[in-house]
């Protein structure tokens, strides 16, 4: 599965900027974040051309569809997943 191109992630810039400031979080490549050497978040593009966020939490991976532009509800859901 392909990574989302940067042009499709512009509406997530504030969230990504916050993640870059978290201790122990590293952006290995654009919009691919690791926490203490473990994958945390990446944004793949589905075969249908839709974007989503895959977030690793305590219980494994969670996938969240990301409408374009992102809605306030989806933005809050993504932030909650990443912060968990």
Buried (B, 14 or more C-beta within 10 A) or exposed (E): EEBBEEEBBEBBEEBBEEBEEEEEBBBEEEBBBBBEEEBBBBBBBEEEEBBBBBBBEEEEEBEBEBEEEBEEEBBEBBBEBBEE
